[in-house]
Amino acid sequence: MTEQTVDGAGRDTGKVALVTGGSRGIGYGIAEALVARGDRVCITGRNEEALKEAVERLGSERAMGVAGKAHDLDHQAAVVERVMEAYGRIDHLVNNAGTNPVFGPMAELDLAVARKVFETNVISALGFAQRTWAAWQQDNGGTIVNVASIAGLSASPFIGAYGMSKAAMINLTQQLAHEFAPKVRVNSVAPAVVKTKFAAALYEGREAEAAARYPMGRLGAPEDVAGATRFLTSDEAAWITGQTLTLDGGLFLNAGVE
């Protein structure tokens, strides 16, 4: 089996990661970083063709994909079953699958849409956590990283449903960290605007203006989230659990600054 090169040395960690919503953007960046570390990775996504292309880029000797909707219970069961059949373990779970289908004030929010957002962004994360816990982590340990957002840390005008769901995900992180300790460490990352297709409406056509709000002078990139996730799933983070790492390019430093 071909080994990935990590820091110039061939290496196979023997570990396996499951990354939901991994066919593009932040999820793909995370999967790429974990494959480069030497992990084997399963990615999920709704679009089967996009998923196949992502697996090819990652390398089929190191990656596999299972298409489906994150909130679908049968899909969740099938993913965990296939990973266990293919690799025999699930050391790391990265809950990245998410949706943000509505833009507008909370007073006009369609409650059916709000339920859909929570089903995809929160309930699916809990479902995958339950299944990976039962299949492997309960007896063998591991890590979970939930991809939240700074929208869950403060008011998020016009994307309130998304913000509520990410706040719930941050609390879910704390609940799971408490219940799954000491076997499993559970943390979350909370990115600001990252340059992906998912977030394009927040910066497209005015990127310079959007980036000017950040002390670091730029928007985030998938690699920024991937690096943090790689750290939180590593032994270097062995005493970190129940935490939310804010990845905002210094944006919150401007709070209250005229």
BELPEVEN-V391168 format. One record per helix or strand. SS is the DSSP state (2 for helix, 1 for strand). FROM is the first residue (numbers start at 1). LEN is the number of residues. If there is no record, write none. Layout:
BEGIN
{{SS/FROM/LEN} {SS/FROM/LEN}}
END
This chain:
BEGIN
{{1/4/3} {1/9/3} {1/16/4} {2/25/13} {1/40/6} {2/48/11} {1/63/5} {2/73/15} {1/92/4} {1/104/1} {2/106/3} {2/111/30} {1/142/6} {2/150/3} {1/159/1} {2/160/21} {1/184/8} {1/194/1} {2/200/3} {2/207/5} {1/220/1} {2/222/11} {2/235/3} {1/244/4} {2/251/4}}
END
